Amino acid sequence: MLCLLAGWLVPGAGHFLLRKPIRGALLSLSILTMFGVGLGLQGKIYAPNTGDLLDILGFVGQLGSGLLYILAKLGDWGQTSVTIALGDYGTKFIVVAGLLNVVSAIDAHSLANGRKAS
């Protein structure tokens, strides 16, 4: 369970805890790069309190980034709304980074429980 929580909070941390540094570094680099590119393209950071279904799904996807999402909200990174066409692509990059981080954390959890061979 520790690998799952650590992997969700910090991209790649679950794999580092399992002594799989190459996999952890690749996942961490991929997720951080996708999140950074999304911010660079002026992607939207979703708020948790909107009533629109697509905004709620976007928020859940971005929340998958763990501390990256929390830092983005606290640091007021990203946009509150998409103002340029590239911003929509940036938003998708941020959401996919969160979803990849969730898959990565679940992978670390499966490795730790022995359900998956390395």
Contacts in CASP RR format, 6 or more apart in sequence:
PFRMAT RR
TARGET T0000
AUTHOR 0000-0000-0000
METHOD contacts of the structure
MODEL  1
MLCLLAGWLVPGAGHFLLRKPIRGALLSLSILTMFGVGLGLQGKIYAPNT
GDLLDILGFVGQLGSGLLYILAKLGDWGQTSVTIALGDYGTKFIVVAGLL
NVVSAIDAHSLANGRKAS
1 109 0 8 1.000
2 17 0 8 1.000
2 112 0 8 1.000
3 14 0 8 1.000
3 15 0 8 1.000
3 17 0 8 1.000
3 18 0 8 1.000
3 105 0 8 1.000
3 108 0 8 1.000
3 109 0 8 1.000
3 111 0 8 1.000
3 112 0 8 1.000
4 14 0 8 1.000
4 105 0 8 1.000
4 106 0 8 1.000
4 108 0 8 1.000
4 109 0 8 1.000
4 112 0 8 1.000
5 105 0 8 1.000
6 13 0 8 1.000
6 14 0 8 1.000
6 17 0 8 1.000
6 105 0 8 1.000
6 108 0 8 1.000
7 13 0 8 1.000
7 14 0 8 1.000
7 15 0 8 1.000
7 101 0 8 1.000
7 104 0 8 1.000
7 105 0 8 1.000
7 108 0 8 1.000
8 64 0 8 1.000
8 66 0 8 1.000
8 101 0 8 1.000
8 102 0 8 1.000
8 105 0 8 1.000
9 66 0 8 1.000
9 67 0 8 1.000
10 28 0 8 1.000
10 66 0 8 1.000
10 67 0 8 1.000
11 27 0 8 1.000
11 28 0 8 1.000
11 31 0 8 1.000
11 32 0 8 1.000
11 65 0 8 1.000
11 68 0 8 1.000
11 101 0 8 1.000
11 104 0 8 1.000
12 23 0 8 1.000
12 24 0 8 1.000
12 25 0 8 1.000
12 27 0 8 1.000
12 28 0 8 1.000
12 31 0 8 1.000
12 101 0 8 1.000
12 104 0 8 1.000
12 108 0 8 1.000
13 24 0 8 1.000
13 28 0 8 1.000
14 24 0 8 1.000
14 104 0 8 1.000
14 105 0 8 1.000
14 108 0 8 1.000
15 21 0 8 1.000
15 23 0 8 1.000
15 24 0 8 1.000
15 27 0 8 1.000
15 104 0 8 1.000
15 107 0 8 1.000
15 108 0 8 1.000
15 111 0 8 1.000
16 24 0 8 1.000
17 108 0 8 1.000
17 112 0 8 1.000
18 108 0 8 1.000
18 111 0 8 1.000
18 112 0 8 1.000
20 111 0 8 1.000
20 118 0 8 1.000
24 104 0 8 1.000
27 100 0 8 1.000
27 101 0 8 1.000
27 104 0 8 1.000
30 100 0 8 1.000
31 65 0 8 1.000
31 68 0 8 1.000
31 97 0 8 1.000
31 98 0 8 1.000
31 100 0 8 1.000
31 101 0 8 1.000
31 104 0 8 1.000
32 68 0 8 1.000
32 97 0 8 1.000
34 93 0 8 1.000
34 94 0 8 1.000
34 96 0 8 1.000
34 97 0 8 1.000
34 100 0 8 1.000
35 65 0 8 1.000
35 68 0 8 1.000
35 72 0 8 1.000
35 93 0 8 1.000
35 94 0 8 1.000
35 97 0 8 1.000
35 98 0 8 1.000
36 93 0 8 1.000
36 94 0 8 1.000
36 97 0 8 1.000
37 90 0 8 1.000
37 93 0 8 1.000
38 87 0 8 1.000
38 89 0 8 1.000
38 90 0 8 1.000
38 91 0 8 1.000
38 93 0 8 1.000
38 94 0 8 1.000
38 97 0 8 1.000
39 72 0 8 1.000
39 77 0 8 1.000
39 78 0 8 1.000
39 90 0 8 1.000
39 94 0 8 1.000
40 90 0 8 1.000
41 86 0 8 1.000
41 87 0 8 1.000
41 89 0 8 1.000
41 90 0 8 1.000
41 93 0 8 1.000
42 78 0 8 1.000
42 79 0 8 1.000
42 82 0 8 1.000
42 83 0 8 1.000
42 84 0 8 1.000
42 86 0 8 1.000
42 87 0 8 1.000
42 90 0 8 1.000
43 78 0 8 1.000
43 79 0 8 1.000
43 82 0 8 1.000
43 87 0 8 1.000
43 88 0 8 1.000
43 89 0 8 1.000
43 90 0 8 1.000
43 91 0 8 1.000
43 93 0 8 1.000
43 94 0 8 1.000
44 78 0 8 1.000
44 79 0 8 1.000
44 80 0 8 1.000
44 81 0 8 1.000
44 82 0 8 1.000
44 87 0 8 1.000
44 90 0 8 1.000
44 91 0 8 1.000
44 94 0 8 1.000
45 62 0 8 1.000
45 69 0 8 1.000
45 72 0 8 1.000
45 73 0 8 1.000
45 77 0 8 1.000
45 78 0 8 1.000
45 79 0 8 1.000
45 80 0 8 1.000
45 94 0 8 1.000
46 55 0 8 1.000
46 58 0 8 1.000
46 59 0 8 1.000
46 62 0 8 1.000
47 55 0 8 1.000
47 59 0 8 1.000
47 73 0 8 1.000
47 80 0 8 1.000
48 59 0 8 1.000
48 63 0 8 1.000
50 56 0 8 1.000
50 59 0 8 1.000
58 91 0 8 1.000
58 95 0 8 1.000
61 95 0 8 1.000
61 98 0 8 1.000
61 99 0 8 1.000
61 102 0 8 1.000
62 69 0 8 1.000
62 72 0 8 1.000
62 94 0 8 1.000
62 95 0 8 1.000
62 98 0 8 1.000
63 69 0 8 1.000
63 98 0 8 1.000
64 98 0 8 1.000
64 99 0 8 1.000
64 101 0 8 1.000
64 102 0 8 1.000
65 72 0 8 1.000
65 94 0 8 1.000
65 97 0 8 1.000
65 98 0 8 1.000
65 101 0 8 1.000
66 98 0 8 1.000
66 101 0 8 1.000
68 97 0 8 1.000
68 98 0 8 1.000
68 101 0 8 1.000
69 98 0 8 1.000
71 77 0 8 1.000
72 78 0 8 1.000
72 94 0 8 1.000
79 87 0 8 1.000
82 88 0 8 1.000
82 91 0 8 1.000
107 116 0 8 1.000
110 116 0 8 1.000
111 118 0 8 1.000
END
